[in-house]
Amino acid sequence: MMDTLLDATDRLRTRGFTNDFCATAAGRLRCLDGGSEHDPEIMRIEEVVRYEGASDPNDQAIMLALSCRCGRRGLYSAAFGPDTSEADVSVLHRIPHRCASGD
């Protein structure tokens, strides 16, 4: 059975992903806890969680558990599909598409 968004968030928080990241208009990731900004290229994807709405396949979201070289670990969520914002598209294209496990 797939985690709900809340279940996955809780599970990842207990694993140390305590910060929250958001995309900026300039295509960077802002840490909401401290306000620092990071280039997406320095982030490492530790886990990917995707969701699709039960009744609408266009209702999709993605949550990434990220870590960066500075040691911060956190979560980044975005719409995934036709409703993805330009800032999120820029960030999602710039985050290296490799997982910590080597995928």
C-alpha positions as CSV (number, residue, x, y, z in Angstrom):
1,M,0.0,0.0,0.0
2,M,1.3,3.4,-1.0
3,D,2.0,6.1,1.7
4,T,-0.3,9.1,1.8
5,L,1.5,12.4,1.5
6,L,1.2,12.9,5.3
7,D,2.5,9.3,6.0
8,A,5.5,9.9,3.7
9,T,6.2,13.3,5.2
10,D,6.1,11.9,8.8
11,R,8.3,8.9,7.8
12,L,10.9,11.1,6.2
13,R,10.9,13.6,9.0
14,T,11.8,10.8,11.4
15,R,14.7,9.9,9.1
16,G,16.1,13.5,9.5
17,F,14.6,15.4,6.6
18,T,13.5,18.2,8.8
19,N,13.9,21.2,6.5
20,D,11.5,22.3,3.9
21,F,12.6,23.6,0.5
22,C,10.7,25.7,-2.1
23,A,11.5,26.8,-5.6
24,T,12.4,30.4,-6.3
25,A,11.6,32.4,-9.4
26,A,15.3,32.2,-10.2
27,G,15.2,28.4,-10.3
28,R,17.0,27.9,-6.9
29,L,15.9,26.0,-3.8
30,R,15.2,28.1,-0.7
31,C,15.4,26.5,2.7
32,L,12.3,27.8,4.4
33,D,13.8,27.3,7.9
34,G,16.9,29.5,7.4
35,G,16.2,31.4,4.2
36,S,19.4,30.2,2.5
37,E,19.3,29.5,-1.2
38,H,21.0,26.6,-3.0
39,D,21.6,25.6,-6.6
40,P,19.6,22.5,-7.4
41,E,22.7,20.9,-9.0
42,I,24.3,20.5,-5.5
43,M,21.3,18.5,-4.2
44,R,21.2,14.8,-3.9
45,I,17.9,12.9,-4.2
46,E,17.6,10.5,-1.3
47,E,14.0,9.3,-2.0
48,V,11.3,10.1,-4.5
49,V,7.6,9.9,-3.6
50,R,5.0,10.4,-6.4
51,Y,1.3,10.7,-6.0
52,E,-1.6,10.7,-8.5
53,G,-5.1,11.8,-7.6
54,A,-7.6,8.9,-7.3
55,S,-10.0,10.4,-9.9
56,D,-7.8,12.6,-12.0
57,P,-4.6,11.5,-13.5
58,N,-3.6,15.1,-14.1
59,D,-3.7,15.6,-10.3
60,Q,-0.1,14.6,-9.7
61,A,2.5,15.6,-7.1
62,I,6.1,14.7,-6.4
63,M,8.0,14.9,-3.1
64,L,11.8,14.7,-3.0
65,A,13.8,13.9,0.1
66,L,17.0,16.0,-0.6
67,S,20.3,16.5,1.0
68,C,23.0,19.0,0.0
69,R,26.7,19.4,0.5
70,C,26.2,21.8,3.4
71,G,24.5,19.0,5.4
72,R,20.9,20.2,5.3
73,R,18.3,17.5,4.7
74,G,14.8,18.3,3.8
75,L,11.7,17.9,1.7
76,Y,10.7,19.6,-1.6
77,S,7.2,19.1,-3.0
78,A,5.8,20.2,-6.3
79,A,2.9,19.6,-8.7
80,F,4.0,17.2,-11.3
81,G,2.3,17.5,-14.6
82,P,0.4,20.3,-16.5
83,D,0.0,22.4,-13.3
84,T,3.7,22.5,-12.4
85,S,4.9,26.1,-12.0
86,E,7.8,27.5,-14.1
87,A,10.0,27.8,-11.0
88,D,9.3,24.1,-10.1
89,V,10.0,23.0,-13.7
90,S,13.4,24.8,-13.6
91,V,14.3,23.3,-10.3
92,L,13.2,19.8,-11.2
93,H,15.2,19.9,-14.5
94,R,18.4,21.1,-12.6
95,I,18.4,18.6,-9.7
96,P,20.7,15.7,-10.7
97,H,18.5,12.7,-11.7
98,R,20.3,10.2,-9.6
99,C,19.3,8.8,-6.3
100,A,21.6,8.2,-3.4
101,S,21.2,4.4,-4.0
102,G,22.8,4.9,-7.4
103,D,19.7,4.7,-9.5
